[in-house]
Amino acid sequence: MTNIPLTPGSGPDSGSSSAGSAPGPTPVPRLTLRSGEGGDAVTETLWSQVGGTETFRRIAEAFYRGVREDEVLSPMYPDADWEGATWRLQAFLEQYWGGPTTYSERRGHPRLRMRHQPFAVTPDARDRWLKHMFAALDEVALPPMHDAAFRDYVERAAHAMVNRFE
């Protein structure tokens, strides 16, 4: 995914180093350059590199095939809303990886922790969620570099969602 620094001259290649400063480079915030507030990405993104909407639809559908059969996760979803859950995951992931901004246009800011607070996201639920997501990624078979980035992100996100430890 092509990204640009938010602040020029602040990255690891900026050459700005002073005695007494913290060791190592300062992380540079990244963003997807868009043609307008909700416009299309003007740089190539992971979303476009892996096949766009079709690939993200396949990931979301494969993920929820597993979740529907999971005795811990399935009860967290209303039976009548599997299609809505699939769309929300697909749209969120597409937006995160540089695709259309439809998720935020329809639902506002993702607020992942707040939206998951009503559910008992235990370490067991997290691990089951990751099992189904990793199986979906196995099924879709992204190129290795993209697969590694995707797995890293969903693993960190899943750990951040844990809100109960009983």
One Martini backbone bead per residue (centre of mass of N, CA, C, O) as a GRO file, in nm:
protein
  166
    1MET     BB    1   0.097   0.036   0.023
    2THR     BB    2   0.054   0.369  -0.041
    3ASN     BB    3   0.219   0.616   0.152
    4ILE     BB    4   0.221   0.919   0.346
    5PRO     BB    5   0.338   1.156   0.524
    6LEU     BB    6   0.209   1.396   0.732
    7THR     BB    7   0.514   1.479   0.812
    8PRO     BB    8   0.769   1.622   0.697
    9GLY     BB    9   1.083   1.524   0.829
   10SER     BB   10   0.992   1.275   1.060
   11GLY     BB   11   1.144   1.041   0.972
   12PRO     BB   12   1.403   0.811   0.949
   13ASP     BB   13   1.520   0.992   0.681
   14SER     BB   14   1.561   1.300   0.791
   15GLY     BB   15   1.829   1.340   0.988
   16SER     BB   16   1.700   1.403   1.269
   17SER     BB   17   1.938   1.443   1.535
   18SER     BB   18   1.974   1.446   1.893
   19ALA     BB   19   2.102   1.489   2.176
   20GLY     BB   20   1.897   1.313   2.412
   21SER     BB   21   1.727   1.153   2.246
   22ALA     BB   22   1.544   0.915   2.154
   23PRO     BB   23   1.573   0.618   2.042
   24GLY     BB   24   1.511   0.607   1.734
   25PRO     BB   25   1.257   0.636   1.537
   26THR     BB   26   0.991   0.820   1.445
   27PRO     BB   27   0.684   0.766   1.393
   28VAL     BB   28   0.489   0.773   1.093
   29PRO     BB   29   0.216   0.879   0.990
   30ARG     BB   30  -0.048   0.740   0.793
   31LEU     BB   31  -0.206   0.763   0.461
   32THR     BB   32  -0.473   0.797   0.239
   33LEU     BB   33  -0.491   0.928  -0.062
   34ARG     BB   34  -0.753   1.149  -0.157
   35SER     BB   35  -0.977   1.329  -0.373
   36GLY     BB   36  -1.148   1.345  -0.105
   37GLU     BB   37  -1.309   1.300   0.177
   38GLY     BB   38  -1.472   1.038   0.010
   39GLY     BB   39  -1.275   0.949  -0.193
   40ASP     BB   40  -1.070   0.813  -0.388
   41ALA     BB   41  -0.791   0.665  -0.428
   42VAL     BB   42  -0.464   0.788  -0.565
   43THR     BB   43  -0.338   0.532  -0.460
   44GLU     BB   44  -0.206   0.244  -0.413
   45THR     BB   45  -0.357  -0.037  -0.257
   46LEU     BB   46  -0.429  -0.319  -0.110
   47TRP     BB   47  -0.712  -0.337  -0.218
   48SER     BB   48  -0.622  -0.320  -0.523
   49GLN     BB   49  -0.395  -0.548  -0.523
   50VAL     BB   50  -0.618  -0.794  -0.431
   51GLY     BB   51  -0.918  -0.710  -0.590
   52GLY     BB   52  -1.102  -0.573  -0.402
   53THR     BB   53  -1.425  -0.629  -0.337
   54GLU     BB   54  -1.423  -0.931  -0.405
   55THR     BB   55  -1.214  -1.016  -0.190
   56PHE     BB   56  -1.366  -0.897   0.062
   57ARG     BB   57  -1.617  -1.066   0.026
   58ARG     BB   58  -1.481  -1.343   0.057
   59ILE     BB   59  -1.375  -1.302   0.340
   60ALA     BB   60  -1.646  -1.245   0.485
   61GLU     BB   61  -1.794  -1.506   0.400
   62ALA     BB   62  -1.590  -1.710   0.515
   63PHE     BB   63  -1.597  -1.616   0.803
   64TYR     BB   64  -1.917  -1.655   0.854
   65ARG     BB   65  -1.927  -1.957   0.809
   66GLY     BB   66  -1.775  -2.016   1.074
   67VAL     BB   67  -1.935  -1.849   1.285
   68ARG     BB   68  -2.218  -1.988   1.254
   69GLU     BB   69  -2.076  -2.266   1.390
   70ASP     BB   70  -2.010  -2.112   1.652
   71GLU     BB   71  -2.089  -2.144   1.991
   72VAL     BB   72  -1.979  -1.854   2.080
   73LEU     BB   73  -2.027  -1.646   1.835
   74SER     BB   74  -2.314  -1.682   1.712
   75PRO     BB   75  -2.488  -1.547   1.954
   76MET     BB   76  -2.382  -1.244   1.879
   77TYR     BB   77  -2.583  -1.291   1.636
   78PRO     BB   78  -2.840  -1.221   1.454
   79ASP     BB   79  -3.006  -1.427   1.247
   80ALA     BB   80  -3.121  -1.177   1.058
   81ASP     BB   81  -2.790  -1.044   1.027
   82TRP     BB   82  -2.568  -1.175   0.840
   83GLU     BB   83  -2.559  -0.978   0.603
   84GLY     BB   84  -2.485  -0.725   0.771
   85ALA     BB   85  -2.224  -0.835   0.895
   86THR     BB   86  -2.079  -0.881   0.631
   87TRP     BB   87  -2.086  -0.591   0.529
   88ARG     BB   88  -1.940  -0.454   0.767
   89LEU     BB   89  -1.674  -0.603   0.739
   90GLN     BB   90  -1.612  -0.543   0.449
   91ALA     BB   91  -1.626  -0.230   0.464
   92PHE     BB   92  -1.416  -0.190   0.680
   93LEU     BB   93  -1.176  -0.333   0.540
   94GLU     BB   94  -1.176  -0.167   0.285
   95GLN     BB   95  -1.122   0.105   0.417
   96TYR     BB   96  -0.863   0.037   0.571
   97TRP     BB   97  -0.723  -0.068   0.277
   98GLY     BB   98  -0.824   0.177   0.058
   99GLY     BB   99  -1.111   0.186  -0.004
  100PRO     BB  100  -1.406   0.250   0.030
  101THR     BB  101  -1.611   0.484   0.248
  102THR     BB  102  -1.890   0.349   0.321
  103TYR     BB  103  -1.886   0.290   0.617
  104SER     BB  104  -1.870   0.589   0.723
  105GLU     BB  105  -2.110   0.700   0.562
  106ARG     BB  106  -2.322   0.501   0.720
  107ARG     BB  107  -2.175   0.473   1.039
  108GLY     BB  108  -1.923   0.611   1.080
  109HIS     BB  109  -1.721   0.570   1.305
  110PRO     BB  110  -1.609   0.264   1.405
  111ARG     BB  111  -1.571   0.214   1.711
  112LEU     BB  112  -1.490  -0.081   1.805
  113ARG     BB  113  -1.500  -0.097   2.115
  114MET     BB  114  -1.785   0.016   2.150
  115ARG     BB  115  -1.937  -0.193   1.961
  116HIS     BB  116  -1.823  -0.448   2.150
  117GLN     BB  117  -1.907  -0.410   2.453
  118PRO     BB  118  -2.180  -0.588   2.474
  119PHE     BB  119  -1.971  -0.810   2.436
  120ALA     BB  120  -1.806  -1.113   2.519
  121VAL     BB  121  -1.468  -1.052   2.483
  122THR     BB  122  -1.277  -1.306   2.506
  123PRO     BB  123  -1.009  -1.496   2.462
  124ASP     BB  124  -1.176  -1.718   2.326
  125ALA     BB  125  -1.325  -1.540   2.120
  126ARG     BB  126  -1.073  -1.430   1.986
  127ASP     BB  127  -0.956  -1.704   1.892
  128ARG     BB  128  -1.201  -1.779   1.718
  129TRP     BB  129  -1.196  -1.536   1.535
  130LEU     BB  130  -0.913  -1.590   1.424
  131LYS     BB  131  -0.964  -1.867   1.307
  132HIS     BB  132  -1.174  -1.765   1.093
  133MET     BB  133  -0.998  -1.551   0.960
  134PHE     BB  134  -0.761  -1.733   0.877
  135ALA     BB  135  -0.935  -1.922   0.703
  136ALA     BB  136  -1.022  -1.703   0.504
  137LEU     BB  137  -0.733  -1.631   0.412
  138ASP     BB  138  -0.664  -1.909   0.309
  139GLU     BB  139  -0.888  -1.919   0.090
  140VAL     BB  140  -0.794  -1.654  -0.068
  141ALA     BB  141  -0.489  -1.617  -0.108
  142LEU     BB  142  -0.285  -1.405  -0.064
  143PRO     BB  143  -0.025  -1.249  -0.097
  144PRO     BB  144   0.221  -1.272   0.128
  145MET     BB  145   0.252  -0.970   0.207
  146HIS     BB  146  -0.055  -0.917   0.247
  147ASP     BB  147  -0.116  -1.143   0.445
  148ALA     BB  148   0.072  -1.047   0.672
  149ALA     BB  149  -0.060  -0.770   0.715
  150PHE     BB  150  -0.347  -0.868   0.775
  151ARG     BB  151  -0.282  -1.055   1.016
  152ASP     BB  152  -0.156  -0.844   1.193
  153TYR     BB  153  -0.400  -0.662   1.220
  154VAL     BB  154  -0.619  -0.867   1.326
  155GLU     BB  155  -0.463  -0.948   1.577
  156ARG     BB  156  -0.445  -0.672   1.712
  157ALA     BB  157  -0.750  -0.612   1.710
  158ALA     BB  158  -0.845  -0.858   1.874
  159HIS     BB  159  -0.690  -0.787   2.133
  160ALA     BB  160  -0.835  -0.502   2.169
  161MET     BB  161  -1.138  -0.631   2.216
  162VAL     BB  162  -1.091  -0.725   2.484
  163ASN     BB  163  -1.340  -0.709   2.781
  164ARG     BB  164  -1.313  -1.007   2.906
  165PHE     BB  165  -1.177  -1.255   3.169
  166GLU     BB  166  -1.396  -1.498   3.242
   0.00000   0.00000   0.00000
